[in-house]
Amino acid sequence: MKMTTQIVESTTFRNNMADVLSEVEKKKSIMIVAKRGKPISAIVSLDLMEDLLSLSSGRYLKDIKEARKQYKEGAFLSHKQVFGDL
């Protein structure tokens, strides 16, 4: 499957986040999020992110495996632990 890259405005992304994330996962596409026409971030599938990280350093691959193990064991942070009271 060919990977595609699309640009989505931040308000469109916010209003349609579930659909955008589904699109990225199904089509292995890259979504560039733009604010007022200026690219500010990218949404990529977890597989692609892991591939990119492993290319930059073998340590990341080890860390990813450890993080998956911890997640399966229930060792992860809640939204409140990460962001506190917003």
N, C-alpha and C positions, 0 to 999 in steps of 0.2 A: 504494500500500500504506500502510495506516495504521500509524503508529509507536506502539509500546506501551512501557510502563514497568513493570518488574517488580522486586521486591525479593528478593534471595537472601542467605542468611546466609553469612558468610565461610567457615565450615567446609564448607558445601555447595558454595560456589564453588571452594574449594581442591580438593575431592575430585572435582569434575566440570568443571574448568576448560575442557577441550576442548569439551565440549558447550555450556557457557555461551557461549563465544566464537563457536561455530558459530551458535548461536541469535541472537546479536547481529548477526552478519554477514548471515545469511539473512533475518531479519525486520526488520532495521533498527531493532531495539528498543534500549531503554536498560535496562541492569541496574544497579540500585542495590545495592551491597554493604553489608551491615549486620553489625555486630559486637555481639553481645548486644542486638540489637534497635535499635541506633543506627546510622543511615546514616553510612558513613565514606568511601565513594568511589562512582564511577560508571564503568561500562564502556560505551563507545559505539563505533559503527563508525568507521573511519577517515574515511569520507566525511562523516559528521555532525560529527566533530571539526574537520575542515578547514573545513566550512561555518561552524561556530561561531567559529573563529579568524579566518576571513576577514571575518566581520561585525564583529569587534571591532577589526581593524586590517588594512589592505592589506599591511602589511609581512609579516604571517604568511603570506599567500598566496605572496609572493615567496620566503620562506624555505622553505616546503613544496616549491615547485617545485625549488629548489636542492637540498634534501635528497633528493628523488627522483632527481635527476640524479646526485648523489654515490653514492647506493645502487646505481644501475645501473652505475656505473663501478667498483664494488667498494670504495668509500671509506666504510667504516662501522666501528664499534668492536665488538670482541668482548665477550662477557660478562665476561671477566676484566679487560679494559681499563676497563670501566664500574664493576664491583663489586669488583675485586681478589680477594684470597683471603678467602673468607667462612668 
